[in-house]
């Protein structure tokens, strides 16, 4: 699989312009033979939207997802983008996955909300999501989710080979896209695509550093902290067979020792 990730500031609180941007980037990624293209967290609305969240929210099958599906089908490329979802009488920080035929494959609701503001605006999701894109099993997480090793290991045990992570990471958390993301890839022997925003929204600055990291913990591609950029890399699980032979963490687990990790006590 050829995977594209797009680091961008987007257009704050303007879904139509962001859909136009998705179309332009999808065209460019398709011309580079990409099969799958990932955008940042809450890409359609912007991240630091506060009480505008309710006004900007759409249902999973709303007009924005209809247009995104048409874009995916036209350019023969799967898309994953973040948006503000209205559903079940609540708001969610969600990510929509659409395949290259324009079919909505999955809708993931962020399970670990970060800080008082996210918890004020959104309800947490309670389901993990895995779907197949171009023969690769893709698990979806959003930003803060990747910082919970239990969550990543859980989705890997369900078969994920690539963890796709739309993100809106701000200062001072500079170690997350480097140290933490690389560790999650290495300890689980999976690819991690971590796709951050750049720019400033209402005084909140994002730190970029988007990357695709291989199962050996090494970067396939890595962006800077401020540039808007599309990067395309190749995801080939077979290329890491030796790495998986040497690093047998999953096979060597002893779950009977870890019960406190999942205990509510």
FIKOLZA-1660 file (N, C-alpha, C; in steps of 0.1 Angstrom, whole numbers, plus 5000, padded with zeros to 4 digits):
% residues 265
   i   px   py   pz ch aa at
   1 5008 4988 5000  A  X  N
   1 5000 5000 5000  A  X CA
   1 5009 5012 5000  A  X  C
   2 5004 5022 4992  A  X  N
   2 5011 5035 4993  A  X CA
   2 5001 5044 5001  A  X  C
   3 5007 5050 5012  A  X  N
   3 5000 5058 5021  A  X CA
   3 5003 5073 5021  A  X  C
   4 4993 5081 5020  A  X  N
   4 4996 5096 5020  A  X CA
   4 4991 5101 5033  A  X  C
   5 4999 5111 5039  A  X  N
   5 4995 5118 5051  A  X CA
   5 4996 5133 5048  A  X  C
   6 4986 5141 5052  A  X  N
   6 4986 5155 5049  A  X CA
   6 4986 5163 5061  A  X  C
   7 4997 5170 5064  A  X  N
   7 4998 5179 5075  A  X CA
   7 4994 5193 5071  A  X  C
   8 4984 5199 5078  A  X  N
   8 4979 5212 5073  A  X CA
   8 4972 5219 5085  A  X  C
   9 4970 5232 5083  A  X  N
   9 4962 5240 5092  A  X CA
   9 4947 5240 5088  A  X  C
  10 4945 5236 5076  A  X  N
  10 4931 5236 5071  A  X CA
  10 4925 5250 5071  A  X  C
  11 4912 5251 5071  A  X  N
  11 4905 5264 5070  A  X CA
  11 4896 5264 5082  A  X  C
  12 4899 5272 5092  A  X  N
  12 4892 5272 5105  A  X CA
  12 4877 5274 5103  A  X  C
  13 4869 5265 5108  A  X  N
  13 4855 5265 5109  A  X CA
  13 4848 5268 5095  A  X  C
  14 4854 5261 5085  A  X  N
  14 4849 5263 5071  A  X CA
  14 4849 5249 5064  A  X  C
  15 4839 5241 5066  A  X  N
  15 4839 5227 5061  A  X CA
  15 4840 5226 5046  A  X  C
  16 4833 5236 5039  A  X  N
  16 4833 5235 5025  A  X CA
  16 4847 5238 5019  A  X  C
  17 4854 5247 5025  A  X  N
  17 4868 5250 5020  A  X CA
  17 4877 5238 5023  A  X  C
  18 4874 5232 5035  A  X  N
  18 4882 5220 5038  A  X CA
  18 4879 5208 5029  A  X  C
  19 4867 5206 5025  A  X  N
  19 4864 5196 5015  A  X CA
  19 4870 5199 5002  A  X  C
  20 4870 5212 4998  A  X  N
  20 4878 5215 4986  A  X CA
  20 4892 5212 4987  A  X  C
  21 4898 5214 4999  A  X  N
  21 4912 5210 5001  A  X CA
  21 4914 5195 5001  A  X  C
  22 4905 5188 5007  A  X  N
  22 4906 5173 5006  A  X CA
  22 4906 5169 4991  A  X  C
  23 4897 5175 4983  A  X  N
  23 4897 5171 4969  A  X CA
  23 4910 5174 4962  A  X  C
  24 4916 5186 4964  A  X  N
  24 4929 5189 4958  A  X CA
  24 4940 5179 4962  A  X  C
  25 4940 5176 4975  A  X  N
  25 4951 5168 4980  A  X CA
  25 4948 5153 4976  A  X  C
  26 4936 5149 4975  A  X  N
  26 4933 5136 4970  A  X CA
  26 4937 5134 4956  A  X  C
  27 4935 5144 4948  A  X  N
  27 4939 5143 4934  A  X CA
  27 4954 5142 4933  A  X  C
  28 4962 5150 4941  A  X  N
  28 4976 5149 4941  A  X CA
  28 4981 5136 4946  A  X  C
  29 4975 5131 4957  A  X  N
  29 4980 5118 4962  A  X CA
  29 4977 5107 4952  A  X  C
  30 4966 5107 4946  A  X  N
  30 4962 5097 4936  A  X CA
  30 4972 5097 4924  A  X  C
  31 4976 5109 4920  A  X  N
  31 4986 5110 4910  A  X CA
  31 4999 5104 4914  A  X  C
  32 5002 5103 4927  A  X  N
  32 5014 5096 4932  A  X CA
  32 5011 5081 4935  A  X  C
  33 5000 5076 4930  A  X  N
  33 4996 5062 4932  A  X CA
  33 4993 5058 4946  A  X  C
  34 4989 5068 4955  A  X  N
  34 4985 5065 4969  A  X CA
  34 4972 5058 4969  A  X  C
  35 4971 5048 4978  A  X  N
  35 4958 5041 4980  A  X CA
  35 4950 5046 4991  A  X  C
  36 4956 5053 5000  A  X  N
  36 4950 5058 5013  A  X CA
  36 4956 5071 5017  A  X  C
  37 4947 5080 5022  A  X  N
  37 4951 5094 5025  A  X CA
  37 4945 5098 5038  A  X  C
  38 4953 5103 5048  A  X  N
  38 4949 5106 5061  A  X CA
  38 4950 5121 5064  A  X  C
  39 4940 5127 5070  A  X  N
  39 4940 5141 5073  A  X CA
  39 4940 5142 5089  A  X  C
  40 4942 5154 5094  A  X  N
  40 4943 5156 5109  A  X CA
  40 4930 5155 5116  A  X  C
  41 4931 5155 5129  A  X  N
  41 4919 5155 5138  A  X CA
  41 4910 5167 5136  A  X  C
  42 4897 5165 5136  A  X  N
  42 4887 5175 5134  A  X CA
  42 4890 5184 5122  A  X  C
  43 4894 5178 5111  A  X  N
  43 4899 5185 5100  A  X CA
  43 4888 5194 5093  A  X  C
  44 4876 5189 5093  A  X  N
  44 4865 5197 5087  A  X CA
  44 4862 5209 5094  A  X  C
  45 4863 5209 5107  A  X  N
  45 4858 5221 5115  A  X CA
  45 4869 5229 5121  A  X  C
  46 4881 5224 5122  A  X  N
  46 4891 5230 5131  A  X CA
  46 4890 5224 5145  A  X  C
  47 4901 5225 5152  A  X  N
  47 4901 5218 5165  A  X CA
  47 4896 5227 5177  A  X  C
  48 4901 5239 5178  A  X  N
  48 4898 5248 5189  A  X CA
  48 4885 5256 5187  A  X  C
  49 4874 5249 5186  A  X  N
  49 4862 5255 5181  A  X CA
  49 4852 5258 5193  A  X  C
  50 4855 5253 5205  A  X  N
  50 4847 5257 5216  A  X CA
  50 4832 5255 5214  A  X  C
  51 4824 5265 5218  A  X  N
  51 4810 5263 5217  A  X CA
  51 4804 5263 5203  A  X  C
  52 4812 5265 5193  A  X  N
  52 4808 5264 5179  A  X CA
  52 4807 5250 5175  A  X  C
  53 4811 5240 5184  A  X  N
  53 4811 5226 5180  A  X CA
  53 4797 5221 5176  A  X  C
  54 4787 5225 5183  A  X  N
  54 4773 5221 5180  A  X CA
  54 4769 5226 5167  A  X  C
  55 4772 5238 5163  A  X  N
  55 4768 5244 5151  A  X CA
  55 4775 5238 5139  A  X  C
  56 4788 5233 5141  A  X  N
  56 4796 5228 5131  A  X CA
  56 4794 5213 5129  A  X  C
  57 4787 5206 5138  A  X  N
  57 4786 5192 5138  A  X CA
  57 4777 5187 5127  A  X  C
  58 4780 5175 5122  A  X  N
  58 4771 5168 5112  A  X CA
  58 4770 5153 5116  A  X  C
  59 4759 5147 5112  A  X  N
  59 4758 5132 5114  A  X CA
  59 4768 5125 5105  A  X  C
  60 4771 5113 5109  A  X  N
  60 4781 5105 5101  A  X CA
  60 4777 5103 5086  A  X  C
  61 4764 5103 5083  A  X  N
  61 4759 5102 5070  A  X CA
  61 4755 5116 5064  A  X  C
  62 4760 5127 5069  A  X  N
  62 4756 5140 5065  A  X CA
  62 4762 5144 5052  A  X  C
  63 4760 5157 5048  A  X  N
  63 4764 5161 5035  A  X CA
  63 4780 5161 5033  A  X  C
  64 4787 5164 5043  A  X  N
  64 4802 5164 5042  A  X CA
  64 4807 5150 5039  A  X  C
  65 4801 5140 5045  A  X  N
  65 4806 5126 5042  A  X CA
  65 4802 5122 5029  A  X  C
  66 4790 5127 5024  A  X  N
  66 4786 5124 5010  A  X CA
  66 4795 5129 5000  A  X  C
  67 4800 5142 5002  A  X  N
  67 4809 5148 4993  A  X CA
  67 4823 5141 4994  A  X  C
  68 4827 5138 5006  A  X  N
  68 4840 5131 5008  A  X CA
  68 4839 5117 5001  A  X  C
  69 4828 5110 5001  A  X  N
  69 4827 5097 4995  A  X CA
  69 4828 5099 4979  A  X  C
  70 4822 5110 4974  A  X  N
  70 4823 5112 4960  A  X CA
  70 4837 5115 4956  A  X  C
  71 4845 5123 4964  A  X  N
  71 4859 5126 4961  A  X CA
  71 4867 5113 4961  A  X  C
  72 4865 5104 4971  A  X  N
  72 4872 5091 4972  A  X CA
  72 4870 5083 4959  A  X  C
  73 4857 5082 4955  A  X  N
  73 4854 5074 4944  A  X CA
  73 4859 5080 4931  A  X  C
  74 4859 5093 4929  A  X  N
  74 4864 5100 4917  A  X CA
  74 4879 5097 4916  A  X  C
  75 4886 5098 4927  A  X  N
  75 4901 5097 4926  A  X CA
  75 4906 5084 4930  A  X  C
  76 4897 5074 4933  A  X  N
  76 4901 5061 4936  A  X CA
  76 4911 5060 4947  A  X  C
  77 4907 5066 4958  A  X  N
  77 4916 5067 4970  A  X CA
  77 4908 5067 4983  A  X  C
  78 4912 5058 4992  A  X  N
  78 4905 5058 5005  A  X CA
  78 4909 5070 5013  A  X  C
  79 4900 5075 5021  A  X  N
  79 4902 5088 5029  A  X CA
  79 4899 5085 5044  A  X  C
  80 4906 5092 5053  A  X  N
  80 4903 5092 5067  A  X CA
  80 4905 5107 5071  A  X  C
  81 4894 5112 5077  A  X  N
  81 4895 5126 5081  A  X CA
  81 4887 5128 5094  A  X  C
  82 4891 5138 5102  A  X  N
  82 4885 5141 5115  A  X CA
  82 4874 5151 5113  A  X  C
  83 4863 5149 5121  A  X  N
  83 4852 5159 5120  A  X CA
  83 4844 5159 5133  A  X  C
  84 4836 5169 5135  A  X  N
  84 4827 5170 5146  A  X CA
  84 4814 5163 5143  A  X  C
  85 4811 5152 5150  A  X  N
  85 4799 5144 5147  A  X CA
  85 4788 5146 5157  A  X  C
  86 4776 5148 5152  A  X  N
  86 4764 5148 5160  A  X CA
  86 4757 5134 5158  A  X  C
  87 4754 5128 5169  A  X  N
  87 4747 5115 5168  A  X CA
  87 4744 5110 5182  A  X  C
  88 4733 5102 5183  A  X  N
  88 4728 5097 5195  A  X CA
  88 4726 5107 5206  A  X  C
  89 4722 5119 5201  A  X  N
  89 4719 5130 5211  A  X CA
  89 4731 5136 5217  A  X  C
  90 4743 5134 5211  A  X  N
  90 4755 5140 5217  A  X CA
  90 4765 5144 5206  A  X  C
  91 4776 5150 5210  A  X  N
  91 4786 5154 5200  A  X CA
  91 4798 5145 5203  A  X  C
  92 4805 5141 5192  A  X  N
  92 4817 5133 5193  A  X CA
  92 4828 5139 5184  A  X  C
  93 4841 5136 5189  A  X  N
  93 4853 5139 5181  A  X CA
  93 4855 5126 5173  A  X  C
  94 4852 5127 5160  A  X  N
  94 4852 5114 5153  A  X CA
  94 4861 5115 5141  A  X  C
  95 4863 5103 5135  A  X  N
  95 4871 5102 5123  A  X CA
  95 4863 5092 5113  A  X  C
  96 4861 5097 5101  A  X  N
  96 4854 5089 5091  A  X CA
  96 4864 5083 5081  A  X  C
  97 4862 5070 5079  A  X  N
  97 4870 5062 5069  A  X CA
  97 4861 5058 5057  A  X  C
  98 4865 5062 5046  A  X  N
  98 4858 5059 5033  A  X CA
  98 4868 5052 5024  A  X  C
  99 4863 5041 5017  A  X  N
  99 4872 5034 5009  A  X CA
  99 4873 5040 4995  A  X  C
 100 4881 5034 4986  A  X  N
 100 4884 5040 4973  A  X CA
 100 4872 5039 4963  A  X  C
 101 4861 5032 4967  A  X  N
 101 4849 5031 4959  A  X CA
 101 4839 5041 4964  A  X  C
 102 4842 5048 4975  A  X  N
 102 4833 5058 4980  A  X CA
 102 4823 5052 4991  A  X  C
 103 4826 5041 4996  A  X  N
 103 4818 5034 5007  A  X CA
 103 4823 5039 5020  A  X  C
 104 4814 5043 5029  A  X  N
 104 4818 5046 5043  A  X CA
 104 4820 5033 5050  A  X  C
 105 4833 5030 5054  A  X  N
 105 4837 5018 5060  A  X CA
 105 4835 5018 5075  A  X  C
 106 4839 5029 5081  A  X  N
 106 4839 5030 5096  A  X CA
 106 4839 5044 5100  A  X  C
 107 4833 5045 5112  A  X  N
 107 4833 5058 5119  A  X CA
 107 4838 5056 5133  A  X  C
 108 4849 5062 5137  A  X  N
 108 4855 5060 5150  A  X CA
 108 4853 5073 5158  A  X  C
 109 4848 5071 5170  A  X  N
 109 4846 5081 5180  A  X CA
 109 4858 5081 5190  A  X  C
 110 4865 5092 5192  A  X  N
 110 4876 5093 5201  A  X CA
 110 4872 5087 5215  A  X  C
 111 4880 5078 5220  A  X  N
 111 4877 5071 5232  A  X CA
 111 4883 5078 5245  A  X  C
 112 4894 5084 5243  A  X  N
 112 4901 5091 5254  A  X CA
 112 4902 5106 5251  A  X  C
 113 4893 5113 5258  A  X  N
 113 4892 5128 5256  A  X CA
 113 4902 5135 5264  A  X  C
 114 4909 5145 5258  A  X  N
 114 4920 5152 5265  A  X CA
 114 4915 5165 5271  A  X  C
 115 4917 5166 5284  A  X  N
 115 4915 5179 5290  A  X CA
 115 4901 5183 5293  A  X  C
 116 4899 5193 5300  A  X  N
 116 4885 5197 5304  A  X CA
 116 4877 5202 5292  A  X  C
 117 4883 5208 5282  A  X  N
 117 4875 5214 5271  A  X CA
 117 4870 5202 5262  A  X  C
 118 4878 5193 5259  A  X  N
 118 4873 5181 5251  A  X CA
 118 4862 5174 5259  A  X  C
 119 4864 5172 5272  A  X  N
 119 4854 5165 5280  A  X CA
 119 4841 5173 5281  A  X  C
 120 4842 5186 5281  A  X  N
 120 4830 5195 5281  A  X CA
 120 4822 5194 5268  A  X  C
 121 4829 5193 5257  A  X  N
 121 4822 5194 5244  A  X CA
 121 4818 5181 5239  A  X  C
 122 4825 5170 5242  A  X  N
 122 4823 5157 5235  A  X CA
 122 4820 5146 5245  A  X  C
 123 4813 5136 5240  A  X  N
 123 4812 5123 5247  A  X CA
 123 4822 5114 5242  A  X  C
 124 4828 5105 5250  A  X  N
 124 4838 5096 5245  A  X CA
 124 4831 5084 5238  A  X  C
 125 4838 5079 5228  A  X  N
 125 4833 5067 5221  A  X CA
 125 4837 5055 5230  A  X  C
 126 4831 5044 5226  A  X  N
 126 4834 5032 5234  A  X CA
 126 4836 5019 5226  A  X  C
 127 4840 5021 5213  A  X  N
 127 4843 5010 5204  A  X CA
 127 4856 5012 5197  A  X  C
 128 4863 5001 5195  A  X  N
 128 4875 5001 5187  A  X CA
 128 4871 4998 5172  A  X  C
 129 4879 5003 5163  A  X  N
 129 4875 5001 5149  A  X CA
 129 4887 4996 5141  A  X  C
 130 4885 4985 5133  A  X  N
 130 4895 4980 5124  A  X CA
 130 4888 4978 5110  A  X  C
 131 4894 4982 5099  A  X  N
 131 4889 4980 5086  A  X CA
 131 4900 4977 5077  A  X  C
 132 4897 4970 5065  A  X  N
 132 4907 4967 5056  A  X CA
 132 4908 4977 5044  A  X  C
 133 4920 4982 5042  A  X  N
 133 4922 4991 5031  A  X CA
 133 4934 4986 5023  A  X  C
 134 4931 4983 5010  A  X  N
 134 4942 4978 5001  A  X CA
 134 4949 4966 5007  A  X  C
 135 4942 4957 5013  A  X  N
 135 4948 4945 5019  A  X CA
 135 4955 4947 5032  A  X  C
 136 4955 4959 5038  A  X  N
 136 4961 4962 5051  A  X CA
 136 4950 4964 5061  A  X  C
 137 4951 4958 5073  A  X  N
 137 4941 4960 5084  A  X CA
 137 4945 4972 5091  A  X  C
 138 4936 4982 5091  A  X  N
 138 4938 4995 5096  A  X CA
 138 4930 4997 5109  A  X  C
 139 4937 5001 5120  A  X  N
 139 4930 5005 5132  A  X CA
 139 4930 5020 5133  A  X  C
 140 4919 5025 5138  A  X  N
 140 4918 5040 5139  A  X CA
 140 4919 5044 5153  A  X  C
 141 4927 5054 5157  A  X  N
 141 4927 5061 5169  A  X CA
 141 4928 5076 5167  A  X  C
 142 4925 5084 5177  A  X  N
 142 4926 5099 5175  A  X CA
 142 4935 5104 5186  A  X  C
 143 4946 5111 5182  A  X  N
 143 4954 5119 5190  A  X CA
 143 4957 5113 5204  A  X  C
 144 4951 5117 5215  A  X  N
 144 4954 5113 5228  A  X CA
 144 4953 5098 5230  A  X  C
 145 4945 5091 5222  A  X  N
 145 4943 5077 5223  A  X CA
 145 4957 5069 5222  A  X  C
 146 4966 5074 5213  A  X  N
 146 4978 5067 5210  A  X CA
 146 4987 5067 5223  A  X  C
 147 4984 5076 5232  A  X  N
 147 4993 5077 5244  A  X CA
 147 4989 5066 5255  A  X  C
 148 4979 5058 5252  A  X  N
 148 4975 5047 5261  A  X CA
 148 4980 5034 5255  A  X  C
 149 4991 5028 5260  A  X  N
 149 4996 5016 5255  A  X CA
 149 4986 5004 5255  A  X  C
 150 4978 5004 5265  A  X  N
 150 4968 4993 5266  A  X CA
 150 4958 4993 5254  A  X  C
 151 4955 5006 5250  A  X  N
 151 4945 5007 5239  A  X CA
 151 4952 5003 5226  A  X  C
 152 4964 5007 5224  A  X  N
 152 4971 5003 5211  A  X CA
 152 4973 4988 5211  A  X  C
 153 4977 4982 5222  A  X  N
 153 4979 4967 5222  A  X CA
 153 4966 4960 5219  A  X  C
 154 4955 4965 5225  A  X  N
 154 4942 4959 5223  A  X CA
 154 4939 4959 5208  A  X  C
 155 4941 4970 5201  A  X  N
 155 4937 4970 5187  A  X CA
 155 4946 4962 5178  A  X  C
 156 4959 4961 5182  A  X  N
 156 4968 4952 5175  A  X CA
 156 4964 4938 5177  A  X  C
 157 4960 4934 5189  A  X  N
 157 4956 4920 5192  A  X CA
 157 4944 4916 5184  A  X  C
 158 4936 4926 5179  A  X  N
 158 4925 4924 5170  A  X CA
 158 4929 4923 5156  A  X  C
 159 4942 4925 5153  A  X  N
 159 4946 4923 5139  A  X CA
 159 4952 4935 5132  A  X  C
 160 4952 4947 5138  A  X  N
 160 4956 4959 5131  A  X CA
 160 4971 4958 5127  A  X  C
 161 4974 4962 5115  A  X  N
 161 4988 4962 5110  A  X CA
 161 4992 4976 5108  A  X  C
 162 4983 4986 5107  A  X  N
 162 4986 5000 5106  A  X CA
 162 4976 5007 5115  A  X  C
 163 4982 5016 5124  A  X  N
 163 4974 5024 5133  A  X CA
 163 4974 5038 5127  A  X  C
 164 4962 5043 5123  A  X  N
 164 4960 5056 5117  A  X CA
 164 4955 5066 5127  A  X  C
 165 4962 5077 5129  A  X  N
 165 4960 5085 5140  A  X CA
 165 4959 5100 5136  A  X  C
 166 4947 5105 5132  A  X  N
 166 4945 5119 5130  A  X CA
 166 4947 5126 5144  A  X  C
 167 4954 5138 5143  A  X  N
 167 4959 5144 5156  A  X CA
 167 4957 5159 5155  A  X  C
 168 4956 5165 5167  A  X  N
 168 4957 5180 5168  A  X CA
 168 4966 5182 5181  A  X  C
 169 4979 5180 5179  A  X  N
 169 4988 5181 5191  A  X CA
 169 4994 5195 5192  A  X  C
 170 4994 5201 5204  A  X  N
 170 4999 5214 5206  A  X CA
 170 5011 5213 5216  A  X  C
 171 5018 5225 5217  A  X  N
 171 5029 5225 5227  A  X CA
 171 5023 5224 5241  A  X  C
 172 5031 5218 5250  A  X  N
 172 5045 5215 5250  A  X CA
 172 5048 5200 5248  A  X  C
 173 5039 5193 5241  A  X  N
 173 5040 5178 5241  A  X CA
 173 5048 5173 5229  A  X  C
 174 5061 5178 5229  A  X  N
 174 5069 5175 5217  A  X CA
 174 5074 5161 5217  A  X  C
 175 5074 5154 5228  A  X  N
 175 5079 5140 5228  A  X CA
 175 5069 5130 5222  A  X  C
 176 5056 5134 5221  A  X  N
 176 5046 5125 5216  A  X CA
 176 5048 5120 5202  A  X  C
 177 5050 5129 5192  A  X  N
 177 5052 5124 5178  A  X CA
 177 5065 5117 5176  A  X  C
 178 5074 5119 5185  A  X  N
 178 5087 5112 5183  A  X CA
 178 5088 5100 5192  A  X  C
 179 5091 5102 5205  A  X  N
 179 5093 5091 5214  A  X CA
 179 5082 5082 5215  A  X  C
 180 5070 5087 5218  A  X  N
 180 5058 5079 5221  A  X CA
 180 5054 5071 5208  A  X  C
 181 5052 5078 5197  A  X  N
 181 5047 5072 5185  A  X CA
 181 5057 5061 5180  A  X  C
 182 5070 5064 5181  A  X  N
 182 5080 5054 5177  A  X CA
 182 5079 5042 5186  A  X  C
 183 5077 5044 5199  A  X  N
 183 5077 5033 5208  A  X CA
 183 5064 5024 5205  A  X  C
 184 5053 5031 5203  A  X  N
 184 5041 5023 5200  A  X CA
 184 5043 5014 5187  A  X  C
 185 5049 5019 5177  A  X  N
 185 5052 5011 5165  A  X CA
 185 5061 5000 5168  A  X  C
 186 5072 5002 5176  A  X  N
 186 5082 4992 5178  A  X CA
 186 5076 4981 5188  A  X  C
 187 5070 4985 5199  A  X  N
 187 5065 4975 5208  A  X CA
 187 5054 4967 5203  A  X  C
 188 5047 4971 5193  A  X  N
 188 5036 4964 5188  A  X CA
 188 5039 4958 5174  A  X  C
 189 5050 4962 5168  A  X  N
 189 5054 4957 5155  A  X CA
 189 5044 4960 5144  A  X  C
 190 5040 4973 5144  A  X  N
 190 5030 4978 5134  A  X CA
 190 5035 4991 5129  A  X  C
 191 5028 4995 5118  A  X  N
 191 5030 5009 5113  A  X CA
 191 5021 5018 5121  A  X  C
 192 5026 5031 5123  A  X  N
 192 5018 5041 5129  A  X CA
 192 5019 5053 5120  A  X  C
 193 5007 5058 5116  A  X  N
 193 5006 5071 5108  A  X CA
 193 5000 5081 5117  A  X  C
 194 5008 5091 5121  A  X  N
 194 5004 5102 5130  A  X CA
 194 5003 5115 5123  A  X  C
 195 4991 5120 5122  A  X  N
 195 4989 5131 5112  A  X CA
 195 4984 5144 5120  A  X  C
 196 4993 5153 5122  A  X  N
 196 4990 5165 5131  A  X CA
 196 4986 5177 5122  A  X  C
 197 4981 5187 5129  A  X  N
 197 4978 5200 5124  A  X CA
 197 4990 5209 5125  A  X  C
 198 4990 5220 5118  A  X  N
 198 5000 5231 5120  A  X CA
 198 4992 5244 5122  A  X  C
 199 4999 5255 5124  A  X  N
 199 4993 5268 5125  A  X CA
 199 4987 5271 5139  A  X  C
 200 4979 5281 5140  A  X  N
 200 4973 5286 5152  A  X CA
 200 4958 5288 5151  A  X  C
 201 4951 5283 5161  A  X  N
 201 4936 5285 5162  A  X CA
 201 4933 5292 5175  A  X  C
 202 4928 5304 5175  A  X  N
 202 4924 5311 5187  A  X CA
 202 4935 5310 5198  A  X  C
 203 4947 5312 5194  A  X  N
 203 4958 5312 5204  A  X CA
 203 4964 5299 5207  A  X  C
 204 4958 5288 5201  A  X  N
 204 4964 5274 5203  A  X CA
 204 4973 5271 5192  A  X  C
 205 4985 5268 5194  A  X  N
 205 4995 5265 5184  A  X CA
 205 4997 5250 5183  A  X  C
 206 4997 5245 5171  A  X  N
 206 5000 5231 5168  A  X CA
 206 5014 5228 5164  A  X  C
 207 5019 5216 5166  A  X  N
 207 5034 5214 5165  A  X CA
 207 5037 5205 5153  A  X  C
 208 5028 5201 5145  A  X  N
 208 5032 5193 5133  A  X CA
 208 5039 5180 5137  A  X  C
 209 5051 5178 5130  A  X  N
 209 5059 5166 5132  A  X CA
 209 5052 5153 5128  A  X  C
 210 5042 5154 5119  A  X  N
 210 5035 5143 5114  A  X CA
 210 5045 5132 5109  A  X  C
 211 5041 5120 5110  A  X  N
 211 5051 5109 5105  A  X CA
 211 5043 5096 5102  A  X  C
 212 5050 5088 5094  A  X  N
 212 5047 5074 5093  A  X CA
 212 5059 5067 5098  A  X  C
 213 5057 5058 5108  A  X  N
 213 5067 5051 5115  A  X CA
 213 5066 5036 5112  A  X  C
 214 5076 5029 5109  A  X  N
 214 5076 5015 5106  A  X CA
 214 5076 5006 5119  A  X  C
 215 5074 4993 5118  A  X  N
 215 5074 4984 5129  A  X CA
 215 5088 4983 5136  A  X  C
 216 5098 4988 5130  A  X  N
 216 5112 4988 5136  A  X CA
 216 5114 5001 5144  A  X  C
 217 5104 5010 5145  A  X  N
 217 5105 5022 5152  A  X CA
 217 5112 5033 5144  A  X  C
 218 5115 5031 5132  A  X  N
 218 5122 5042 5124  A  X CA
 218 5111 5049 5115  A  X  C
 219 5114 5062 5113  A  X  N
 219 5105 5070 5104  A  X CA
 219 5106 5066 5090  A  X  C
 220 5095 5064 5083  A  X  N
 220 5094 5063 5069  A  X CA
 220 5094 5077 5063  A  X  C
 221 5086 5086 5068  A  X  N
 221 5086 5100 5065  A  X CA
 221 5083 5108 5078  A  X  C
 222 5088 5120 5078  A  X  N
 222 5086 5129 5090  A  X CA
 222 5085 5143 5085  A  X  C
 223 5075 5151 5089  A  X  N
 223 5073 5165 5085  A  X CA
 223 5080 5174 5096  A  X  C
 224 5081 5186 5092  A  X  N
 224 5086 5196 5102  A  X CA
 224 5074 5201 5111  A  X  C
 225 5077 5211 5119  A  X  N
 225 5067 5216 5129  A  X CA
 225 5058 5226 5123  A  X  C
 226 5060 5231 5112  A  X  N
 226 5051 5242 5107  A  X CA
 226 5047 5241 5093  A  X  C
 227 5052 5232 5085  A  X  N
 227 5049 5232 5071  A  X CA
 227 5036 5225 5067  A  X  C
 228 5029 5230 5057  A  X  N
 228 5018 5222 5052  A  X CA
 228 5024 5213 5041  A  X  C
 229 5022 5200 5042  A  X  N
 229 5029 5191 5033  A  X CA
 229 5021 5178 5032  A  X  C
 230 5021 5173 5019  A  X  N
 230 5016 5159 5016  A  X CA
 230 5028 5150 5015  A  X  C
 231 5028 5139 5022  A  X  N
 231 5039 5129 5021  A  X CA
 231 5034 5116 5018  A  X  C
 232 5040 5108 5009  A  X  N
 232 5036 5095 5005  A  X CA
 232 5047 5085 5008  A  X  C
 233 5043 5074 5015  A  X  N
 233 5053 5063 5018  A  X CA
 233 5047 5050 5015  A  X  C
 234 5055 5040 5015  A  X  N
 234 5050 5026 5012  A  X CA
 234 5049 5018 5024  A  X  C
 235 5037 5012 5026  A  X  N
 235 5034 5003 5038  A  X CA
 235 5035 4989 5033  A  X  C
 236 5045 4981 5037  A  X  N
 236 5046 4967 5033  A  X CA
 236 5050 4959 5046  A  X  C
 237 5040 4952 5052  A  X  N
 237 5042 4944 5064  A  X CA
 237 5053 4933 5061  A  X  C
 238 5053 4928 5049  A  X  N
 238 5062 4917 5047  A  X CA
 238 5077 4921 5048  A  X  C
 239 5079 4934 5046  A  X  N
 239 5093 4939 5047  A  X CA
 239 5098 4939 5061  A  X  C
 240 5090 4937 5071  A  X  N
 240 5094 4937 5085  A  X CA
 240 5093 4923 5091  A  X  C
 241 5093 4913 5084  A  X  N
 241 5093 4899 5089  A  X CA
 241 5104 4896 5099  A  X  C
 242 5116 4901 5095  A  X  N
 242 5128 4899 5104  A  X CA
 242 5126 4906 5117  A  X  C
 243 5121 4919 5116  A  X  N
 243 5119 4926 5128  A  X CA
 243 5109 4919 5137  A  X  C
 244 5099 4914 5132  A  X  N
 244 5089 4907 5140  A  X CA
 244 5094 4894 5145  A  X  C
 245 5104 4887 5138  A  X  N
 245 5110 4875 5143  A  X CA
 245 5118 4878 5155  A  X  C
 246 5125 4890 5155  A  X  N
 246 5134 4893 5166  A  X CA
 246 5127 4899 5178  A  X  C
 247 5116 4906 5176  A  X  N
 247 5109 4913 5186  A  X CA
 247 5095 4907 5188  A  X  C
 248 5095 4897 5198  A  X  N
 248 5083 4889 5199  A  X CA
 248 5075 4893 5211  A  X  C
 249 5072 4906 5213  A  X  N
 249 5065 4910 5224  A  X CA
 249 5051 4904 5225  A  X  C
 250 5044 4904 5214  A  X  N
 250 5030 4899 5215  A  X CA
 250 5030 4885 5219  A  X  C
 251 5038 4876 5213  A  X  N
 251 5038 4862 5217  A  X CA
 251 5043 4860 5231  A  X  C
 252 5051 4868 5236  A  X  N
 252 5057 4866 5249  A  X CA
 252 5049 4873 5261  A  X  C
 253 5038 4878 5258  A  X  N
 253 5030 4884 5268  A  X CA
 253 5026 4874 5279  A  X  C
 254 5023 4879 5291  A  X  N
 254 5018 4871 5302  A  X CA
 254 5006 4879 5308  A  X  C
 255 4994 4878 5301  A  X  N
 255 4983 4886 5305  A  X CA
 255 4978 4884 5319  A  X  C
 256 4981 4872 5325  A  X  N
 256 4976 4869 5338  A  X CA
 256 4983 4879 5349  A  X  C
 257 4994 4885 5345  A  X  N
 257 5001 4894 5353  A  X CA
 257 4996 4909 5352  A  X  C
 258 4988 4911 5342  A  X  N
 258 4984 4925 5339  A  X CA
 258 4970 4928 5342  A  X  C
 259 4963 4920 5350  A  X  N
 259 4949 4922 5353  A  X CA
 259 4946 4936 5359  A  X  C
 260 4955 4941 5367  A  X  N
 260 4953 4954 5373  A  X CA
 260 4952 4965 5362  A  X  C
 261 4958 4963 5351  A  X  N
 261 4958 4973 5340  A  X CA
 261 4944 4976 5335  A  X  C
 262 4935 4966 5335  A  X  N
 262 4922 4967 5330  A  X CA
 262 4911 4967 5341  A  X  C
 263 4916 4966 5353  A  X  N
 263 4907 4967 5365  A  X CA
 263 4903 4981 5368  A  X  C
 264 4890 4983 5371  A  X  N
 264 4886 4997 5375  A  X CA
 264 4889 5000 5389  A  X  C
 265 4894 4991 5397  A  X  N
 265 4898 4993 5411  A  X CA
 265 4911 5001 5412  A  X  C
% end
